[in-house]
């Protein structure tokens, strides 16, 4: 039984080593692509024709050092897309496991992994290609707070449905209001 566990651990180690080597080779390939297209833009089409199913914009970003290579391995969720827009130094921190401050509704601060945000949290945290500070998050939360809207049924002394008018209990209308009401019907 011990040898079975050891064998499974060997598989994980072998996989991790192969993956690390594969990522390094991918980065090397991405740099070759960038070097070629920088020398002559016509290479862009030649590469595409040779490998039409590749996401060349991701290859270029990795080759230029504007996207952390490990982010290309992550599922393309809205959070990962937002992280890819951040500067490389921040991408590196995220890949290494850094947690960032998120302001909660009760003004508490949580340390969060940016890859695990809800849609609302992502909108609060990200500001294009940067992250909002706690003060900016508070301002964002204030600006995006749902407005308390008045229910028009509570403000109108009557409701018009089709050709009928339903009055609220205790409604008193002036002649002008009655005239306006008749014009609405």
N, C-alpha and C positions, 0 to 999 in steps of 0.2 A: 504493500500500500504506500509506503514511503517513496518507492521508486516511481510510482504513478504521479504523485504530487511533484516530485522532482522533475519528471519529464514534462508535465504541464508548465512548470515554471521555466524550463528550458525553452519551450515554445514561445512563451511571452518574451523572454530575453532575446531570442532569435528574431522574433517579429519586430521588437523595438529597435534592435540593431539595424535590421533591413530597412525599416521605415526611416530611421535617422539618415542612413546612407542614401535612401531614395530622395528624401527632402534635399539633402546636400546636392545630389545630381540635378534635381529640378531647379534649384537656385543657379547652378552652373549653366544649365540649358537656358534659363531665363536671361542670364547675363549675356550669353552668346546672341540671343535674339535681339536684345537691346543694342548691343554693339553693332550688329548687322544693320538694323533699321536706322541707327544714328549715322552710319556711314552712307547709306543709300535707302531712302524711303521705299524704293521699289521692292526691297526685300520683304516688306510687310505682306504684300500680295503673294509672293513666292512661298513664304512660310504658311500662309493661310491655305494655299492650294495643296501644299504637302500634308497639312494636318487640319482639315476644315472643322473638325469637331472640338477643337481646343478653344477655351476662353482666352483669347490673346490679350485682352485688356488686363487680366489677372497676371499672365506671364510677364507683361511689360511692367506692371506695378512691382512685382517681386524682383524683376531684373533691375529696376531703377532704385530699389531699396525703399519704396514708399509703402509696401505692404509686407508685414511679417509673414514669412513662408508658412508658418504653422496655421495662420488664419485661412489659407487656401484649402486646408484639409477639413475645416469646419463646415457644417451644413450652412448653406447660404440663407440664414434667417435675417430678419430685419435688424436684430441686434448686431450680428456679425457684419452686416453691410454698414451699419453706423460706425462700428469699431474700425473697419477698414478705412474710413475717411479720416480717422485721427492721425496725428503725426506718428512716425515710426517709433519714437521713444515711448509714447503712451501705449502703442500696440504691444511693444516688448514687455512693458510692465503688466499689461492685462494677461498676456500669454504666461508670464511668470507667476500669475496668481494675485496680483495686487487688487485690493478691494477699494472702492471709492465711496465717498459720503453721499447719501441720499436723504433728503429732507422728507419726513413723513407728514401726514396730515396734521398730527398733533405736535409738529415742530420738533420731534425727536430726530436723531441722526442715526441712520443705519449704515453699516459697511456692507456694500453689495458687490457681487461679481457682475460686471456689465454684460456678460453673456447670458445672464439669467433674468433680465428685467422683463416686466410686463410691458405692454404697449404704452400705457400711461406713464410708467416710470421712465421708459426710453425717451418719450417726448419731453419729459421734465429734465432729464439729465443731459441730453445731447442738444447742441446748438450748432448744427452743420458739422464743421470739422473740428469742433472743440467741445469740452464739457463745461456745463454751467457750474459756477461756484455755489456754495450754500445760499449766499445772498441773492444770486441770480435765480436759483431754484425757487426761493421764496417769492420773488417778483413774478416769476413765470406762473407759479401756483395761483397768486392773486389775480393775474391777468386772465387765467384760464378757468377760474372758478365759475361754475354754472350760476347764471344770474337768477335770482328769485323772481319769477315772472308772476304777474297777477293773473289769476284765473278770470277770463272775461265773463264767465258766468256769475262770478261773485260781484262784479262791478255793474253789470247791467240789471235793471229792475225787471227785465222781461227777456224772453227768448223767442225768436221767430223760427218756426219750423214749417216750411212749406207756406201754406196760406193761413196758418194759425199763429196767434200770439199767446204765449203763456206768461202770465204775470206772477212775480214773486209775491208772497204774502205781505200785505201792508204796503203795497206799491201805490204811490200817489204821483200822477203826472200832470204837468202844466199843459195849457193849450198848445204851446210851441212844441213840447215834447210829443204830444199826441200827433200833431201835424207831421213831425219828423218821422215818427213811428209809421204812420200811414204811407209816407213816401218810401220807406224801406220795404214795405210789403209788395 
